[in-house]
Amino acid sequence: MTHPLIDQLRFTRSEFRRGLVGITDAEAQQRFMPMNCLSWNIGHLAWQEQRYWLIFAQNKILLPWVNEQFANGAPASTPALDTVWAAYDQITTASDAWLAAVTEDTLNTPVIVNGNPIGKVWGSLFLRMIYHYWYHNGENQAIRQMLGHRNLGQFVGNIEDEAPYRS
């Protein structure tokens, strides 16, 4: 059985996707200053997923260009929607085997990158990733409202069935 925190991450990913259903490429690339556009947000979360679960955890970089284009502090851009979704899907799929093996011991283990401890345990990185998603989930909904979209989701989806609380 997967660790509950992994279930929460997967649920959060699905909510991120659900919040972007129906957007067009043109809408995804529209920028309302000072925010980034929707497609950049997708690339940005792909960057963090790659950073944590592939680079930090497995010492591999699947898509170097994602690190360059979407890292925290990277210049704003308006990438094509299909390009960033493809990168996001590649990175999250490549991360899934490692995530499935995470245990309570893993979550309490200090993170070491290139032989250097970064002062955090894996569990903290999981929480940071999940909260980062929710930050952008809210931002994405605000952007969609600015695009004129109506009847957007009002609340968190079906967490009771998809990722209920368990100890």
C-alpha positions as CSV (number, residue, x, y, z in Angstrom):
1,M,0.0,0.0,0.0
2,T,1.3,3.4,-0.9
3,H,2.1,5.9,1.9
4,P,-0.8,8.3,2.6
5,L,1.4,11.3,1.7
6,I,1.9,9.8,-1.8
7,D,-1.9,9.4,-2.2
8,Q,-2.2,13.1,-1.2
9,L,0.4,14.1,-3.8
10,R,-1.4,12.1,-6.5
11,F,-4.8,13.6,-5.6
12,T,-3.2,17.1,-5.7
13,R,-1.9,16.4,-9.1
14,S,-5.3,15.3,-10.3
15,E,-6.9,18.4,-8.9
16,F,-4.3,20.5,-10.7
17,R,-5.3,18.8,-14.0
18,R,-9.0,19.1,-13.2
19,G,-8.5,22.9,-12.7
20,L,-7.2,23.2,-16.2
21,V,-9.7,21.1,-18.1
22,G,-11.0,22.9,-21.2
23,I,-8.4,25.6,-21.6
24,T,-7.2,26.4,-25.1
25,D,-3.6,26.9,-26.1
26,A,-4.2,30.6,-26.6
27,E,-5.8,30.9,-23.1
28,A,-2.9,29.0,-21.6
29,Q,-0.4,31.4,-23.0
30,Q,-2.2,34.6,-22.1
31,R,-0.5,36.5,-19.3
32,F,-2.1,38.8,-16.8
33,M,0.8,40.8,-15.2
34,P,2.4,40.2,-12.9
35,M,1.3,36.6,-12.9
36,N,2.8,33.9,-15.1
37,C,0.5,32.3,-17.7
38,L,-1.3,28.9,-17.1
39,S,1.1,27.0,-19.4
40,W,4.2,28.4,-17.5
41,N,2.6,27.2,-14.3
42,I,2.3,23.7,-15.7
43,G,6.0,23.8,-16.7
44,H,6.9,25.2,-13.3
45,L,5.3,22.3,-11.4
46,A,7.0,19.9,-13.9
47,W,10.3,21.5,-12.9
48,Q,9.7,21.0,-9.2
49,E,8.6,17.4,-9.7
50,Q,11.7,16.7,-11.8
51,R,13.9,18.5,-9.2
52,Y,12.7,16.5,-6.2
53,W,11.7,13.1,-7.5
54,L,14.2,12.7,-10.4
55,I,17.2,14.9,-9.7
56,F,17.3,14.8,-5.9
57,A,16.0,11.3,-5.4
58,Q,17.5,9.5,-8.4
59,N,20.2,11.7,-9.7
60,K,18.8,11.9,-13.2
61,I,17.6,14.8,-15.4
62,L,15.0,13.7,-17.8
63,L,14.3,17.1,-19.5
64,P,17.1,19.6,-18.9
65,W,15.2,22.4,-20.8
66,V,12.5,22.2,-18.1
67,N,15.1,23.2,-15.5
68,E,16.2,26.1,-17.6
69,Q,12.8,27.5,-18.6
70,F,10.7,26.9,-15.5
71,A,12.9,27.0,-12.4
72,N,11.9,29.3,-9.6
73,G,13.1,32.8,-10.8
74,A,13.4,31.8,-14.4
75,P,12.2,34.5,-16.9
76,A,8.6,34.5,-17.8
77,S,7.6,32.8,-21.0
78,T,4.4,31.7,-22.7
79,P,5.0,28.1,-23.8
80,A,2.7,26.0,-25.9
81,L,0.2,24.1,-23.8
82,D,0.8,20.7,-25.5
83,T,4.6,21.1,-24.9
84,V,4.3,21.7,-21.2
85,W,1.7,19.0,-20.7
86,A,3.9,16.5,-22.5
87,A,6.9,17.4,-20.3
88,Y,4.7,17.3,-17.2
89,D,3.4,13.8,-18.1
90,Q,6.9,12.5,-18.9
91,I,8.3,13.7,-15.6
92,T,5.4,12.6,-13.4
93,T,5.3,9.2,-15.1
94,A,9.1,8.8,-14.6
95,S,8.7,9.7,-10.9
96,D,5.9,7.2,-10.1
97,A,8.0,4.1,-9.5
98,W,10.2,6.0,-6.9
99,L,7.1,7.5,-5.3
100,A,5.4,4.1,-5.0
101,A,8.4,2.9,-3.0
102,V,8.4,5.7,-0.5
103,T,8.0,4.6,3.2
104,E,7.8,6.3,6.5
105,D,11.5,5.8,6.8
106,T,12.1,7.5,3.5
107,L,10.1,10.5,4.6
108,N,12.2,10.9,7.8
109,T,15.5,10.5,5.9
110,P,17.6,13.7,5.3
111,V,17.8,14.7,1.6
112,I,21.3,14.6,0.2
113,V,22.0,16.1,-3.2
114,N,25.4,15.5,-4.9
115,G,26.8,14.3,-1.6
116,N,25.6,17.4,0.3
117,P,22.8,17.4,2.9
118,I,20.3,20.2,2.1
119,G,18.9,20.5,5.6
120,K,15.5,18.9,4.9
121,V,14.0,15.5,5.2
122,W,12.0,13.9,2.3
123,G,8.7,14.4,4.2
124,S,9.2,18.2,4.2
125,L,9.8,18.2,0.4
126,F,6.5,16.3,-0.1
127,L,4.7,18.9,1.9
128,R,6.3,21.7,0.0
129,M,5.4,20.1,-3.3
130,I,1.8,19.5,-2.3
131,Y,1.4,23.1,-0.9
132,H,3.1,24.5,-4.0
133,Y,0.5,22.7,-6.2
134,W,-2.4,24.2,-4.1
135,Y,-0.9,27.7,-4.4
136,H,-0.9,27.4,-8.2
137,N,-4.3,25.7,-8.2
138,G,-5.7,28.9,-6.7
139,E,-3.7,31.1,-9.0
140,N,-4.9,29.1,-12.0
141,Q,-8.5,29.5,-11.0
142,A,-8.0,33.3,-10.7
143,I,-6.5,33.4,-14.2
144,R,-9.4,31.4,-15.6
145,Q,-11.8,33.9,-14.0
146,M,-9.9,36.7,-15.6
147,L,-10.2,34.9,-18.9
148,G,-13.9,34.9,-18.5
149,H,-14.4,31.3,-17.6
150,R,-17.5,30.5,-15.5
151,N,-18.8,27.5,-13.6
152,L,-15.4,26.6,-12.3
153,G,-14.9,24.2,-9.5
154,Q,-15.9,25.7,-6.2
155,F,-14.0,23.4,-3.8
156,V,-11.6,20.5,-3.6
157,G,-12.8,17.5,-5.6
158,N,-13.7,14.0,-4.3
159,I,-10.9,13.6,-1.7
160,E,-13.1,11.2,0.4
161,D,-13.0,8.6,-2.3
162,E,-9.7,9.4,-4.1
163,A,-7.4,10.2,-1.1
164,P,-9.2,9.9,2.2
165,Y,-7.5,10.4,5.5
166,R,-5.7,7.3,6.8
167,S,-2.9,7.1,9.3
